Amino acid sequence: MEVHGEDAIPAQRERRVTPRPIGVCARDDRGCDEQAGDRAGYHGTIRPTLIGTPQRRQVVAAKTAVNLVTGFLVGALASGAVAAAGTLFLRARGIEVHLAGADYWELVTGGAVAAALWSVIGLGVGTVVRSQVPSIVALFVWVLFVENILLASFPEIGRFAPGALARTMAGQTSGTLDSAVLAALLLAGYALATIAAGALTTTRRDFA
């Protein structure tokens, strides 16, 4: 017997909430997307990866390795481009640049290593936070506002912030530490802490 009208609504609702196996959530199922967590989970693209590699920490480790390499390369290109463009611009205006080859080397290599570590920090934060936009906004707010307030009000504390450590590694001396090696170790500690939190979140999160 067919049921029409309001009596058919409960049956329709029952069909909508029927559990589905991993990876077969319908495109219009917002519940599945909200449980996904990060950006890849939101679109469902991470589910086949987690099915093929059940050890989620291995997935996080692979992402970390890729981010380190790409972050280093992008950081090196960006630092080199900034150094070259800045030098050419200043000399075009008749301003002499008193930087030796070692200074340029520190700027490019330090900037590249800092970018690699910051990419891991971004990966860790993006893994913990369930939405991509808030994680990006939070990082920009921290670097552009919070760290500047710390440096202005509490310089002895602010110079240990991640952004100040990255500037130390790139050769800047204002409001930074005296040792680039120490800054690199501390920034690596930040990166390790954030990616460890991301790995812990990923192992406990439901991506079904």
Residue, then its C-alpha position, 0 to 999 in steps of 0.5 A: m500500500e502506498v502512503h501519501g501526504e504527511d505519513a510519507i515524511p517519516a519514511q523519507r527521513e529514515r532513508r536519509v539518516t541510514p548509515r553509509p560506508i566510508g567514501v560513499c556519502a552523497r554529495d548533498d549529505r551535509g552531515c558527512d561533510e561536517q564530520a570530516g574535519d579538515r578541508a580534505g575531509y570536508h570534500g571527502t578527498i582524504r577518505p580514500t587515502l585513509i582507507g588505503t593507508p589506515q595508519r593515519r600517522q603515516v599520512v600525516a608524516a608524508k604530508t609533513a615531508v612534502n610540506l618541508v620540501t615544498g616550503f623550503l623551495v618556495g621559501a628559497l625562491a621568495s627570499g632570493a627574489v626579494a633580495a634581488a629585487g630589493t638590491l636592484f631597486l635601491r641601487a637604481r635610486g643611487i643607494e649603496v647596499h652594503l651586503a656581502g655574499a654571506d649576508y645574501w646566503e643567510l637571507v636566502t637559506g635562513g628564509a628557506v628553512a624558516a618557510a619550511l618550518w612554517s609550512v609544517i606549523g600551518l599543516g599542524v594548525g590546519t589539521v587541528v582546526r576543522s575549517q580552512v579559513p579560520s586557521i589561515v586567518a588565525l595565523f595571519v592575526w598572530v603574525l601581524f598583530v599578536e607578535n607585534i604587540l608582544l614585541a612592543s610591550f614585552p620584547e624579551i618574550g616577543r623575540f621567542a615568538p615564531g615570526a620573530l624566530a623566522r626573522t632571526m633565521a633570515g638575518q634580521t637583528s631588530g627584536t630578535l635573538d642573537s643566534a640563528v641556530l637557536a632560533a631554528l631549533l626553537l622554531a623546529g620545536y614549534a613545528l614539532a608541537t603543532i604537527a604532533a597535535g595535528a597527528l593526535t587529532t587526525t588519529r581520533r577524528d571520525f572521517a566517516 
